[in-house]
Amino acid sequence: MKRLLWVIALLVPATAFAQSQKLQGYIMNAGAFGKIRSFCVDTHNLPADQVEVIDHFVSE
């Protein structure tokens, strides 16, 4: 029972930290990027949390 409580106690902050992470990068030509109307993002080799971040970004 003690181990379960420790696992839960450690998972809560880890989950909060993972949710606060954002993808980083830069756009070299913002004007050209703004003209893009369709694109394809290959996420089949990414972990589920990164796929979720990309899906959220794409939906906005």
C-alpha positions, 0 to 999 in steps of 0.5 A: 500500500505504501508503494502505491501511495509513493507511485501516485505521489510521484506521478502527479507532479510528473504529469503536471510537468509533462503538460507544461512542456511545449514544442519549440522551434522557429519559422524562417518565413512567416509570410510563406507559412501563413499561406499554407492551407494544408499539410501532413504531419507524420506522428506514427513514431512519436510518443502519445504525449507529443502526438497530443501536443501536435494535435492540439497545435494543428486544431487551433 
